[in-house]
Amino acid sequence: MPDFLIVAGLSLAVALVVMTLTALAAVRLGRVSVVDVAWGLALVGVALVCAVVAGDWQSWLLVGLVAVWGGRLSSHIFTRARGHGEDPRYRELLGGPLPEVGVGVAVRRVFLVQGAAVWLVSLPLQAAALSSTSWTTAVWLGLLVWVVGVVFESVGDAQLSAYKRDPDRGPVMDRGLWSWTRHPNYFGDACVWWGIWLVGGVASGWLAAAVTVLSPAAMTVWLVWITGARLLERTMMKRAGYPEYAARTSMFVPLPPRRGARRS
């Protein structure tokens, strides 16, 4: 069985290498939002390293799950961001544009934090590399939760793209999944990692489950309160019609639209 320090060290090394390369790319491009593209790819790299070290079915299954999620997410973000400037969320997080605040601030506030987050979120992948388990109910349940998450992410992103192409669109996207949650993509992202926790953490035993629950919990906190929904909504609430939309629509967990709330 691979030693914990080897798996943890290799996982951390992958995260640091990817974030270092991303920081160099950010300096060249003048915007740190490129880290969003690297985020999914870094976790794919960690999953792959863990599978190579472990060599068992559980770790290779996780490579497939993380690769589908990370590849789709990185491709979508890259396509969406091409030709655009800095993401307003990161401008606010840095306290200004990258050329003005300096690389040191970006490294401390974004790249080191993101690298640590990659390592933390990858705990179920590391646990799977350290365990020897059979195909359990937790694996099936994890796959189901993962599928729900991928569907919410991909369908939500596709619906938003279609809305942006519609010349007759309203001021706020409130169609399809977006009528049930204001952030179906973030909700889907969280579900993906709760599913991966079930496959990699829970299926590896109670101790692994207790330790690795930090992964999906941290991802959910990150998506809701750190760089995700709450930060984005500071800007969105200034948009015409968005406060009314927020009054009738759940922020994160999908729920039926509230009755009696006025539509924009």
Secondary structure, 3 states (H helix, E strand, C coil): CCCHHHHHHHHHHHHHHHHHHHHHHHHHHCCHHHHHHHHHHHHHHHHHHHHHHHCCHHHHHHHHHHHHHHHHHHHHHHHHHCCCCCCHHHHHHHCCCHHHHCHHHHHHHHHHHHHHHHHHHCHHHHHHHCCCCCCCHHHHHHHHHHHHHHHHHHHHHHHHHHHHHCCCCCCCCCCHHHHCECCHHHHHHHHHHHHHHHHHCHHHCHHHHHHHCHHHHHHHHHHHHHCCHHHHHHHHCCCCCHHHHHHHCECCCCCCCCCCCCCC
